[in-house]
Amino acid sequence: MAALLLLADADWHRMDGGWWVAMAIGMIAFWAVVIGAIVWLLRGGLSARGAGRREDPLEILDRRLAEGAVDVDEYERRRKALGKKGGSGEEP
């Protein structure tokens, strides 16, 4: 009985045909995906990209005014060029 178990155990660990290569590649790919997902989540994931939402030109202009990148006169001039009136966001 013990000899049968040893024979079965030896046969189980034998990897003919290069299956060990496929298993090694699969393991490397699995860990690469896991580590990549962790890095992506730590760097912001979907929240940093707005879940695929593109920012409207007026939102960009409003943000630049809030950051101080443009002054009020420049803001109003560009907002008028975009086809909006004043800072209320209403149509002209």
Buried (B, 14 or more C-beta within 10 A) or exposed (E): EEEEEEEEEEEEEEEEEEEEEEEEEEEEEEEEEEEEEEEEEEEEEEEEEEEEEEEEBBEEBBEBBEEEEBEEEEBBEBBEEEEBEEEEEEEE
